[in-house]
Amino acid sequence: MMTSKVRGTAYGAWLLLATSAIALILAAVATFDEGNGIAHTPGTYLVLTSTALLLLGSLLLALARGMPRWLGGLLALLILLDLLGTGLAAYLLQAEWLLGCMGVGLVAWLTHVIADPATGKRDQHMTQRQEASS
């Protein structure tokens, strides 16, 4: 007998989305605030761009729950690389608040990968062998 599972809420993806939105604001402040010593440098523009891409990726991860498994895995990997790269750049630019956001984003990413419920495509399809054994 096949039972359908209800898709759960992706808490890690939503936390990652909120963290990346806050990080984008912090990156914009670091880029355009004249009093911080790093304003208008190529590094801040790189961080601003990568944080905008992080926001876009986490938005896709949170809202597009029906994407194929390989695409979700690729997106999760790219988000991890973005978190690590932006965190390194924030450390080198001495932007502590942005570095803290990347740390929270990493915890949110781990929550998404480890503890969040599976997406709909993973729950809907069973192999013939799994159907026969149940």
N, CA, C and O atoms as a GROMACS GRO file, in nm:
protein
  536
    1MET      N    1   0.083  -0.116   0.000
    1MET     CA    2   0.000   0.000   0.000
    1MET      C    3   0.089   0.124   0.000
    1MET      O    4   0.178   0.138   0.084
    2MET      N    5   0.064   0.212  -0.093
    2MET     CA    6   0.143   0.334  -0.101
    2MET      C    7   0.077   0.443  -0.018
    2MET      O    8  -0.043   0.466  -0.027
    3THR      N    9   0.157   0.509   0.061
    3THR     CA   10   0.108   0.622   0.136
    3THR      C   11   0.178   0.747   0.086
    3THR      O   12   0.298   0.745   0.060
    4SER      N   13   0.103   0.853   0.073
    4SER     CA   14   0.164   0.978   0.027
    4SER      C   15   0.207   1.059   0.148
    4SER      O   16   0.132   1.074   0.244
    5LYS      N   17   0.326   1.110   0.141
    5LYS     CA   18   0.379   1.191   0.249
    5LYS      C   19   0.351   1.338   0.218
    5LYS      O   20   0.359   1.381   0.103
    6VAL      N   21   0.319   1.411   0.321
    6VAL     CA   22   0.295   1.553   0.305
    6VAL      C   23   0.429   1.625   0.308
    6VAL      O   24   0.513   1.599   0.394
    7ARG      N   25   0.447   1.715   0.214
    7ARG     CA   26   0.571   1.792   0.213
    7ARG      C   27   0.575   1.881   0.336
    7ARG      O   28   0.478   1.950   0.367
    8GLY      N   29   0.688   1.880   0.404
    8GLY     CA   30   0.705   1.963   0.521
    8GLY      C   31   0.760   2.100   0.485
    8GLY      O   32   0.794   2.128   0.370
    9THR      N   33   0.768   2.182   0.585
    9THR     CA   34   0.823   2.315   0.566
    9THR      C   35   0.975   2.307   0.569
    9THR      O   36   1.032   2.240   0.655
   10ALA      N   37   1.038   2.375   0.478
   10ALA     CA   38   1.183   2.373   0.468
   10ALA      C   39   1.240   2.485   0.556
   10ALA      O   40   1.267   2.595   0.508
   11TYR      N   41   1.256   2.456   0.685
   11TYR     CA   42   1.301   2.559   0.778
   11TYR      C   43   1.442   2.607   0.746
   11TYR      O   44   1.470   2.726   0.755
   12GLY      N   45   1.530   2.516   0.708
   12GLY     CA   46   1.666   2.556   0.674
   12GLY      C   47   1.672   2.647   0.554
   12GLY      O   48   1.749   2.743   0.552
   13ALA      N   49   1.590   2.617   0.453
   13ALA     CA   50   1.589   2.701   0.333
   13ALA      C   51   1.533   2.840   0.363
   13ALA      O   52   1.584   2.940   0.310
   14TRP      N   53   1.431   2.848   0.446
   14TRP     CA   54   1.375   2.978   0.481
   14TRP      C   55   1.471   3.058   0.568
   14TRP      O   56   1.481   3.180   0.553
   15LEU      N   57   1.541   2.991   0.660
   15LEU     CA   58   1.642   3.061   0.741
   15LEU      C   59   1.756   3.109   0.653
   15LEU      O   60   1.809   3.218   0.674
   16LEU      N   61   1.795   3.029   0.556
   16LEU     CA   62   1.899   3.069   0.462
   16LEU      C   63   1.854   3.189   0.379
   16LEU      O   64   1.934   3.279   0.352
   17LEU      N   65   1.729   3.192   0.340
   17LEU     CA   66   1.676   3.306   0.264
   17LEU      C   67   1.678   3.433   0.348
   17LEU      O   68   1.719   3.539   0.300
   18ALA      N   69   1.636   3.423   0.474
   18ALA     CA   70   1.638   3.541   0.562
   18ALA      C   71   1.780   3.588   0.588
   18ALA      O   72   1.807   3.708   0.587
   19THR      N   73   1.870   3.495   0.611
   19THR     CA   74   2.010   3.530   0.636
   19THR      C   75   2.074   3.595   0.515
   19THR      O   76   2.149   3.692   0.529
   20SER      N   77   2.045   3.544   0.396
   20SER     CA   78   2.106   3.603   0.276
   20SER      C   79   2.048   3.742   0.247
   20SER      O   80   2.118   3.827   0.192
   21ALA      N   81   1.921   3.765   0.282
   21ALA     CA   82   1.865   3.899   0.263
   21ALA      C   83   1.932   3.999   0.358
   21ALA      O   84   1.963   4.111   0.319
   22ILE      N   85   1.954   3.958   0.482
   22ILE     CA   86   2.024   4.044   0.578
   22ILE      C   87   2.168   4.066   0.533
   22ILE      O   88   2.220   4.177   0.542
   23ALA      N   89   2.232   3.961   0.484
   23ALA     CA   90   2.370   3.972   0.438
   23ALA      C   91   2.381   4.066   0.318
   23ALA      O   92   2.480   4.138   0.304
   24LEU      N   93   2.281   4.065   0.230
   24LEU     CA   94   2.284   4.157   0.116
   24LEU      C   95   2.277   4.302   0.162
   24LEU      O   96   2.344   4.389   0.107
   25ILE      N   97   2.196   4.328   0.262
   25ILE     CA   98   2.188   4.464   0.318
   25ILE      C   99   2.321   4.503   0.380
   25ILE      O  100   2.370   4.614   0.358
   26LEU      N  101   2.381   4.412   0.457
   26LEU     CA  102   2.511   4.441   0.519
   26LEU      C  103   2.620   4.461   0.414
   26LEU      O  104   2.707   4.546   0.430
   27ALA      N  105   2.616   4.382   0.306
   27ALA     CA  106   2.716   4.398   0.200
   27ALA      C  107   2.698   4.531   0.128
   27ALA      O  108   2.797   4.595   0.090
   28ALA      N  109   2.575   4.573   0.108
   28ALA     CA  110   2.550   4.703   0.045
   28ALA      C  111   2.599   4.817   0.134
   28ALA      O  112   2.655   4.915   0.084
   29VAL      N  113   2.578   4.805   0.263
   29VAL     CA  114   2.628   4.909   0.355
   29VAL      C  115   2.780   4.912   0.353
   29VAL      O  116   2.840   5.020   0.350
   30ALA      N  117   2.843   4.795   0.354
   30ALA     CA  118   2.990   4.790   0.350
   30ALA      C  119   3.044   4.846   0.218
   30ALA      O  120   3.153   4.904   0.215
   31THR      N  121   2.969   4.829   0.111
   31THR     CA  122   3.015   4.876  -0.020
   31THR      C  123   3.003   5.027  -0.034
   31THR      O  124   3.091   5.090  -0.093
   32PHE      N  125   2.897   5.086   0.017
   32PHE     CA  126   2.870   5.226  -0.012
   32PHE      C  127   2.889   5.322   0.106
   32PHE      O  128   2.877   5.443   0.088
   33ASP      N  129   2.919   5.271   0.226
   33ASP     CA  130   2.941   5.358   0.342
   33ASP      C  131   3.085   5.408   0.339
   33ASP      O  132   3.179   5.329   0.348
   34GLU      N  133   3.100   5.538   0.327
   34GLU     CA  134   3.234   5.598   0.312
   34GLU      C  135   3.317   5.589   0.440
   34GLU      O  136   3.439   5.599   0.433
   35GLY      N  137   3.257   5.572   0.554
   35GLY     CA  138   3.330   5.578   0.680
   35GLY      C  139   3.393   5.448   0.726
   35GLY      O  140   3.456   5.446   0.831
   36ASN      N  141   3.379   5.340   0.651
   36ASN     CA  142   3.428   5.212   0.702
   36ASN      C  143   3.567   5.175   0.650
   36ASN      O  144   3.625   5.078   0.700
   37GLY      N  145   3.622   5.244   0.555
   37GLY     CA  146   3.756   5.218   0.505
   37GLY      C  147   3.763   5.116   0.393
   37GLY      O  148   3.869   5.102   0.331
   38ILE      N  149   3.655   5.045   0.365
   38ILE     CA  150   3.657   4.946   0.256
   38ILE      C  151   3.557   4.981   0.146
   38ILE      O  152   3.537   4.902   0.054
   39ALA      N  153   3.496   5.096   0.156
   39ALA     CA  154   3.393   5.134   0.060
   39ALA      C  155   3.451   5.149  -0.080
   39ALA      O  156   3.564   5.196  -0.098
   40HIS      N  157   3.374   5.107  -0.178
   40HIS     CA  158   3.406   5.121  -0.320
   40HIS      C  159   3.534   5.048  -0.361
   40HIS      O  160   3.598   5.088  -0.458
   41THR      N  161   3.570   4.943  -0.290
   41THR     CA  162   3.684   4.861  -0.330
   41THR      C  163   3.634   4.743  -0.412
   41THR      O  164   3.517   4.704  -0.400
   42PRO      N  165   3.719   4.685  -0.496
   42PRO     CA  166   3.674   4.571  -0.576
   42PRO      C  167   3.625   4.453  -0.491
   42PRO      O  168   3.535   4.380  -0.533
   43GLY      N  169   3.684   4.436  -0.375
   43GLY     CA  170   3.640   4.326  -0.287
   43GLY      C  171   3.497   4.343  -0.238
   43GLY      O  172   3.423   4.246  -0.228
   44THR      N  173   3.459   4.466  -0.208
   44THR     CA  174   3.322   4.487  -0.161
   44THR      C  175   3.222   4.468  -0.274
   44THR      O  176   3.111   4.420  -0.252
   45TYR      N  177   3.260   4.506  -0.395
   45TYR     CA  178   3.170   4.481  -0.509
   45TYR      C  179   3.157   4.332  -0.537
   45TYR      O  180   3.050   4.284  -0.574
   46LEU      N  181   3.266   4.258  -0.518
   46LEU     CA  182   3.260   4.112  -0.534
   46LEU      C  183   3.170   4.050  -0.429
   46LEU      O  184   3.090   3.961  -0.460
   47VAL      N  185   3.182   4.094  -0.305
   47VAL     CA  186   3.097   4.043  -0.197
   47VAL      C  187   2.951   4.080  -0.222
   47VAL      O  188   2.862   3.999  -0.199
   48LEU      N  189   2.927   4.201  -0.268
   48LEU     CA  190   2.790   4.243  -0.297
   48LEU      C  191   2.729   4.156  -0.407
   48LEU      O  192   2.613   4.115  -0.397
   49THR      N  193   2.806   4.127  -0.511
   49THR     CA  194   2.756   4.042  -0.619
   49THR      C  195   2.733   3.899  -0.573
   49THR      O  196   2.630   3.839  -0.605
   50SER      N  197   2.827   3.844  -0.499
   50SER     CA  198   2.811   3.706  -0.454
   50SER      C  199   2.697   3.692  -0.353
   50SER      O  200   2.630   3.588  -0.348
   51THR      N  201   2.675   3.794  -0.273
   51THR     CA  202   2.563   3.789  -0.179
   51THR      C  203   2.430   3.802  -0.252
   51THR      O  204   2.331   3.740  -0.211
   52ALA      N  205   2.425   3.880  -0.359
   52ALA     CA  206   2.302   3.886  -0.440
   52ALA      C  207   2.274   3.751  -0.505
   52ALA      O  208   2.159   3.709  -0.512
   53LEU      N  209   2.379   3.683  -0.552
   53LEU     CA  210   2.360   3.549  -0.608
   53LEU      C  211   2.318   3.449  -0.500
   53LEU      O  212   2.240   3.358  -0.527
   54LEU      N  213   2.369   3.467  -0.379
   54LEU     CA  214   2.327   3.382  -0.267
   54LEU      C  215   2.179   3.401  -0.238
   54LEU      O  216   2.107   3.304  -0.212
   55LEU      N  217   2.134   3.524  -0.242
   55LEU     CA  218   1.992   3.552  -0.220
   55LEU      C  219   1.907   3.487  -0.329
   55LEU      O  220   1.802   3.429  -0.300
   56LEU      N  221   1.951   3.496  -0.452
   56LEU     CA  222   1.878   3.434  -0.563
   56LEU      C  223   1.874   3.281  -0.548
   56LEU      O  224   1.769   3.220  -0.567
   57GLY      N  225   1.987   3.221  -0.515
   57GLY     CA  226   1.992   3.077  -0.497
   57GLY      C  227   1.908   3.028  -0.381
   57GLY      O  228   1.839   2.927  -0.392
   58SER      N  229   1.911   3.100  -0.270
   58SER     CA  230   1.831   3.058  -0.156
   58SER      C  231   1.682   3.081  -0.180
   58SER      O  232   1.598   3.009  -0.126
   59LEU      N  233   1.650   3.181  -0.261
   59LEU     CA  234   1.510   3.202  -0.300
   59LEU      C  235   1.459   3.085  -0.383
   59LEU      O  236   1.348   3.037  -0.363
   60LEU      N  237   1.541   3.039  -0.477
   60LEU     CA  238   1.505   2.921  -0.556
   60LEU      C  239   1.492   2.797  -0.469
   60LEU      O  240   1.402   2.716  -0.488
   61LEU      N  241   1.583   2.782  -0.374
   61LEU     CA  242   1.582   2.666  -0.286
   61LEU      C  243   1.459   2.665  -0.197
   61LEU      O  244   1.403   2.559  -0.169
   62ALA      N  245   1.416   2.782  -0.152
   62ALA     CA  246   1.301   2.789  -0.062
   62ALA      C  247   1.168   2.778  -0.136
   62ALA      O  248   1.073   2.719  -0.083
   63LEU      N  249   1.159   2.833  -0.256
   63LEU     CA  250   1.029   2.839  -0.323
   63LEU      C  251   1.007   2.730  -0.427
   63LEU      O  252   0.894   2.689  -0.448
   64ALA      N  253   1.110   2.684  -0.492
   64ALA     CA  254   1.095   2.583  -0.597
   64ALA      C  255   1.118   2.445  -0.538
   64ALA      O  256   1.223   2.384  -0.562
   65ARG      N  257   1.022   2.395  -0.463
   65ARG     CA  258   1.038   2.267  -0.394
   65ARG      C  259   1.019   2.148  -0.486
   65ARG      O  260   1.056   2.036  -0.449
   66GLY      N  261   0.962   2.166  -0.603
   66GLY     CA  262   0.938   2.053  -0.692
   66GLY      C  263   1.046   2.032  -0.796
   66GLY      O  264   1.024   1.961  -0.894
   67MET      N  265   1.163   2.090  -0.777
   67MET     CA  266   1.270   2.076  -0.876
   67MET      C  267   1.328   1.935  -0.871
   67MET      O  268   1.318   1.867  -0.769
   68PRO      N  269   1.388   1.890  -0.979
   68PRO     CA  270   1.450   1.757  -0.980
   68PRO      C  271   1.559   1.746  -0.874
   68PRO      O  272   1.617   1.846  -0.831
   69ARG      N  273   1.585   1.624  -0.832
   69ARG     CA  274   1.679   1.600  -0.724
   69ARG      C  275   1.820   1.648  -0.760
   69ARG      O  276   1.889   1.706  -0.676
   70TRP      N  277   1.863   1.624  -0.883
   70TRP     CA  278   1.998   1.664  -0.923
   70TRP      C  279   2.013   1.816  -0.921
   70TRP      O  280   2.119   1.867  -0.886
   71LEU      N  281   1.907   1.888  -0.959
   71LEU     CA  282   1.912   2.033  -0.961
   71LEU      C  283   1.916   2.089  -0.819
   71LEU      O  284   1.987   2.186  -0.791
   72GLY      N  285   1.839   2.028  -0.730
   72GLY     CA  286   1.843   2.071  -0.590
   72GLY      C  287   1.979   2.047  -0.527
   72GLY      O  288   2.027   2.129  -0.449
   73GLY      N  289   2.041   1.934  -0.560
   73GLY     CA  290   2.174   1.905  -0.509
   73GLY      C  291   2.278   2.000  -0.564
   73GLY      O  292   2.366   2.046  -0.490
   74LEU      N  293   2.270   2.030  -0.692
   74LEU     CA  294   2.363   2.125  -0.754
   74LEU      C  295   2.346   2.264  -0.694
   74LEU      O  296   2.445   2.332  -0.666
   75LEU      N  297   2.222   2.306  -0.674
   75LEU     CA  298   2.195   2.436  -0.615
   75LEU      C  299   2.247   2.442  -0.471
   75LEU      O  300   2.304   2.543  -0.430
   76ALA      N  301   2.229   2.335  -0.395
   76ALA     CA  302   2.279   2.331  -0.258
   76ALA      C  303   2.432   2.339  -0.256
   76ALA      O  304   2.489   2.406  -0.170
   77LEU      N  305   2.498   2.272  -0.349
   77LEU     CA  306   2.644   2.277  -0.357
   77LEU      C  307   2.692   2.417  -0.393
   77LEU      O  308   2.788   2.467  -0.334
   78LEU      N  309   2.627   2.480  -0.489
   78LEU     CA  310   2.666   2.616  -0.528
   78LEU      C  311   2.643   2.716  -0.415
   78LEU      O  312   2.721   2.810  -0.397
   79ILE      N  313   2.537   2.695  -0.338
   79ILE     CA  314   2.511   2.783  -0.224
   79ILE      C  315   2.619   2.764  -0.118
   79ILE      O  316   2.663   2.861  -0.056
   80LEU      N  317   2.661   2.639  -0.096
   80LEU     CA  318   2.769   2.614   0.000
   80LEU      C  319   2.898   2.684  -0.043
   80LEU      O  320   2.964   2.748   0.039
   81LEU      N  321   2.933   2.674  -0.171
   81LEU     CA  322   3.053   2.742  -0.220
   81LEU      C  323   3.041   2.894  -0.206
   81LEU      O  324   3.139   2.961  -0.175
   82ASP      N  325   2.922   2.946  -0.230
   82ASP     CA  326   2.899   3.090  -0.215
   82ASP      C  327   2.913   3.132  -0.069
   82ASP      O  328   2.974   3.235  -0.040
   83LEU      N  329   2.858   3.053   0.022
   83LEU     CA  330   2.870   3.085   0.165
   83LEU      C  331   3.016   3.086   0.210
   83LEU      O  332   3.059   3.176   0.281
   84LEU      N  333   3.091   2.985   0.168
   84LEU     CA  334   3.231   2.976   0.208
   84LEU      C  335   3.315   3.088   0.146
   84LEU      O  336   3.398   3.148   0.213
   85GLY      N  337   3.294   3.116   0.017
   85GLY     CA  338   3.369   3.222  -0.050
   85GLY      C  339   3.336   3.360   0.003
   85GLY      O  340   3.425   3.442   0.022
   86THR      N  341   3.209   3.386   0.027
   86THR     CA  342   3.169   3.516   0.080
   86THR      C  343   3.217   3.531   0.224
   86THR      O  344   3.256   3.641   0.265
   87GLY      N  345   3.214   3.423   0.299
   87GLY     CA  346   3.267   3.428   0.435
   87GLY      C  347   3.416   3.459   0.438
   87GLY      O  348   3.461   3.538   0.521
   88LEU      N  349   3.492   3.398   0.347
   88LEU     CA  350   3.635   3.427   0.339
   88LEU      C  351   3.658   3.572   0.299
   88LEU      O  352   3.743   3.640   0.358
   89ALA      N  353   3.584   3.620   0.201
   89ALA     CA  354   3.600   3.759   0.158
   89ALA      C  355   3.560   3.856   0.271
   89ALA      O  356   3.624   3.959   0.289
   90ALA      N  357   3.455   3.823   0.345
   90ALA     CA  358   3.414   3.908   0.457
   90ALA      C  359   3.522   3.909   0.565
   90ALA      O  360   3.546   4.012   0.628
   91TYR      N  361   3.586   3.795   0.588
   91TYR     CA  362   3.696   3.789   0.684
   91TYR      C  363   3.813   3.877   0.638
   91TYR      O  364   3.870   3.952   0.717
   92LEU      N  365   3.848   3.866   0.511
   92LEU     CA  366   3.960   3.945   0.459
   92LEU      C  367   3.929   4.095   0.455
   92LEU      O  368   4.020   4.177   0.468
   93LEU      N  369   3.803   4.130   0.437
   93LEU     CA  370   3.762   4.271   0.438
   93LEU      C  371   3.736   4.323   0.579
   93LEU      O  372   3.708   4.441   0.597
   94GLN      N  373   3.745   4.235   0.677
   94GLN     CA  374   3.718   4.267   0.817
   94GLN      C  375   3.576   4.320   0.836
   94GLN      O  376   3.553   4.416   0.910
   95ALA      N  377   3.481   4.256   0.770
   95ALA     CA  378   3.339   4.286   0.784
   95ALA      C  379   3.279   4.180   0.876
   95ALA      O  380   3.224   4.080   0.830
   96GLU      N  381   3.289   4.204   1.008
   96GLU     CA  382   3.254   4.102   1.107
   96GLU      C  383   3.106   4.064   1.103
   96GLU      O  384   3.073   3.946   1.117
   97TRP      N  385   3.019   4.160   1.085
   97TRP     CA  386   2.876   4.130   1.083
   97TRP      C  387   2.840   4.043   0.963
   97TRP      O  388   2.758   3.953   0.973
   98LEU      N  389   2.901   4.070   0.852
   98LEU     CA  390   2.877   3.989   0.733
   98LEU      C  391   2.933   3.849   0.751
   98LEU      O  392   2.872   3.752   0.707
   99LEU      N  393   3.048   3.838   0.815
   99LEU     CA  394   3.105   3.708   0.845
   99LEU      C  395   3.014   3.629   0.938
   99LEU      O  396   2.998   3.508   0.921
  100GLY      N  397   2.954   3.696   1.035
  100GLY     CA  398   2.858   3.631   1.124
  100GLY      C  399   2.735   3.581   1.048
  100GLY      O  400   2.683   3.473   1.076
  101CYS      N  401   2.689   3.661   0.952
  101CYS     CA  402   2.576   3.618   0.869
  101CYS      C  403   2.610   3.494   0.788
  101CYS      O  404   2.525   3.406   0.772
  102MET      N  405   2.731   3.486   0.739
  102MET     CA  406   2.772   3.368   0.663
  102MET      C  407   2.780   3.246   0.754
  102MET      O  408   2.752   3.134   0.710
  103GLY      N  409   2.818   3.265   0.880
  103GLY     CA  410   2.817   3.155   0.976
  103GLY      C  411   2.676   3.105   1.003
  103GLY      O  412   2.653   2.984   1.007
  104VAL      N  413   2.582   3.196   1.022
  104VAL     CA  414   2.442   3.158   1.041
  104VAL      C  415   2.388   3.092   0.914
  104VAL      O  416   2.310   2.997   0.921
  105GLY      N  417   2.430   3.144   0.799
  105GLY     CA  418   2.389   3.084   0.672
  105GLY      C  419   2.441   2.942   0.657
  105GLY      O  420   2.372   2.856   0.601
  106LEU      N  421   2.561   2.917   0.706
  106LEU     CA  422   2.616   2.781   0.701
  106LEU      C  423   2.536   2.686   0.789
  106LEU      O  424   2.512   2.572   0.752
  107VAL      N  425   2.496   2.734   0.906
  107VAL     CA  426   2.410   2.652   0.994
  107VAL      C  427   2.276   2.626   0.926
  107VAL      O  428   2.223   2.515   0.934
  108ALA      N  429   2.220   2.727   0.861
  108ALA     CA  430   2.094   2.710   0.788
  108ALA      C  431   2.110   2.612   0.673
  108ALA      O  432   2.022   2.531   0.648
  109TRP      N  433   2.223   2.619   0.603
  109TRP     CA  434   2.250   2.525   0.494
  109TRP      C  435   2.259   2.382   0.547
  109TRP      O  436   2.203   2.290   0.488
  110LEU      N  437   2.329   2.365   0.658
  110LEU     CA  438   2.339   2.231   0.719
  110LEU      C  439   2.202   2.181   0.762
  110LEU      O  440   2.171   2.063   0.746
  111THR      N  441   2.120   2.271   0.816
  111THR     CA  442   1.984   2.233   0.855
  111THR      C  443   1.904   2.189   0.733
  111THR      O  444   1.829   2.091   0.740
  112HIS      N  445   1.919   2.260   0.624
  112HIS     CA  446   1.847   2.224   0.501
  112HIS      C  447   1.894   2.088   0.449
  112HIS      O  448   1.811   2.005   0.411
  113VAL      N  449   2.022   2.066   0.447
  113VAL     CA  450   2.075   1.942   0.389
  113VAL      C  451   2.047   1.822   0.479
  113VAL      O  452   2.015   1.714   0.428
  114ILE      N  453   2.058   1.839   0.609
  114ILE     CA  454   2.047   1.725   0.700
  114ILE      C  455   1.906   1.704   0.753
  114ILE      O  456   1.857   1.591   0.752
  115ALA      N  457   1.839   1.810   0.797
  115ALA     CA  458   1.716   1.791   0.874
  115ALA      C  459   1.587   1.826   0.802
  115ALA      O  460   1.480   1.784   0.845
  116ASP      N  461   1.593   1.901   0.693
  116ASP     CA  462   1.468   1.941   0.626
  116ASP      C  463   1.402   1.822   0.559
  116ASP      O  464   1.469   1.729   0.515
  117PRO      N  465   1.269   1.825   0.551
  117PRO     CA  466   1.199   1.718   0.479
  117PRO      C  467   1.236   1.717   0.331
  117PRO      O  468   1.273   1.820   0.274
  118ALA      N  469   1.225   1.602   0.271
  118ALA     CA  470   1.260   1.587   0.130
  118ALA      C  471   1.161   1.662   0.044
  118ALA      O  472   1.047   1.689   0.084
  119THR      N  473   1.205   1.696  -0.076
  119THR     CA  474   1.116   1.764  -0.169
  119THR      C  475   1.015   1.665  -0.225
  119THR      O  476   1.029   1.544  -0.206
  120GLY      N  477   0.914   1.716  -0.293
  120GLY     CA  478   0.805   1.634  -0.342
  120GLY      C  479   0.848   1.524  -0.438
  120GLY      O  480   0.795   1.414  -0.431
  121LYS      N  481   0.942   1.551  -0.527
  121LYS     CA  482   0.982   1.451  -0.626
  121LYS      C  483   1.046   1.330  -0.560
  121LYS      O  484   1.030   1.218  -0.610
  122ARG      N  485   1.116   1.349  -0.451
  122ARG     CA  486   1.179   1.237  -0.384
  122ARG      C  487   1.074   1.150  -0.314
  122ARG      O  488   1.093   1.029  -0.302
  123ASP      N  489   0.965   1.211  -0.268
  123ASP     CA  490   0.862   1.136  -0.198
  123ASP      C  491   0.766   1.065  -0.292
  123ASP      O  492   0.710   0.961  -0.256
  124GLN      N  493   0.744   1.117  -0.410
  124GLN     CA  494   0.640   1.066  -0.498
  124GLN      C  495   0.681   0.940  -0.572
  124GLN      O  496   0.596   0.855  -0.599
  125HIS      N  497   0.804   0.927  -0.606
  125HIS     CA  498   0.847   0.818  -0.692
  125HIS      C  499   0.910   0.706  -0.611
  125HIS      O  500   1.004   0.727  -0.535
  126MET      N  501   0.857   0.587  -0.630
  126MET     CA  502   0.916   0.469  -0.568
  126MET      C  503   0.960   0.375  -0.679
  126MET      O  504   0.896   0.367  -0.784
  127THR      N  505   1.068   0.305  -0.657
  127THR     CA  506   1.110   0.208  -0.756
  127THR      C  507   1.020   0.086  -0.751
  127THR      O  508   0.947   0.067  -0.654
  128GLN      N  509   1.022   0.005  -0.853
  128GLN     CA  510   0.937  -0.114  -0.859
  128GLN      C  511   0.971  -0.211  -0.747
  128GLN      O  512   0.883  -0.277  -0.692
  129ARG      N  513   1.098  -0.220  -0.713
  129ARG     CA  514   1.139  -0.310  -0.607
  129ARG      C  515   1.086  -0.263  -0.472
  129ARG      O  516   1.046  -0.346  -0.390
  130GLN      N  517   1.083  -0.131  -0.447
  130GLN     CA  518   1.029  -0.079  -0.322
  130GLN      C  519   0.878  -0.101  -0.316
  130GLN      O  520   0.825  -0.130  -0.209
  131GLU      N  521   0.809  -0.087  -0.427
  131GLU     CA  522   0.665  -0.110  -0.430
  131GLU      C  523   0.633  -0.257  -0.403
  131GLU      O  524   0.538  -0.288  -0.331
  132ALA      N  525   0.712  -0.346  -0.460
  132ALA     CA  526   0.688  -0.489  -0.443
  132ALA      C  527   0.712  -0.532  -0.298
  132ALA      O  528   0.642  -0.621  -0.249
  133SER      N  529   0.808  -0.471  -0.232
  133SER     CA  530   0.838  -0.513  -0.095
  133SER      C  531   0.742  -0.453   0.006
  133SER      O  532   0.736  -0.500   0.120
  134SER      N  533   0.667  -0.350  -0.030
  134SER     CA  534   0.577  -0.290   0.069
  134SER      C  535   0.435  -0.338   0.055
  134SER      O  536   0.348  -0.297   0.132
   0.00000   0.00000   0.00000
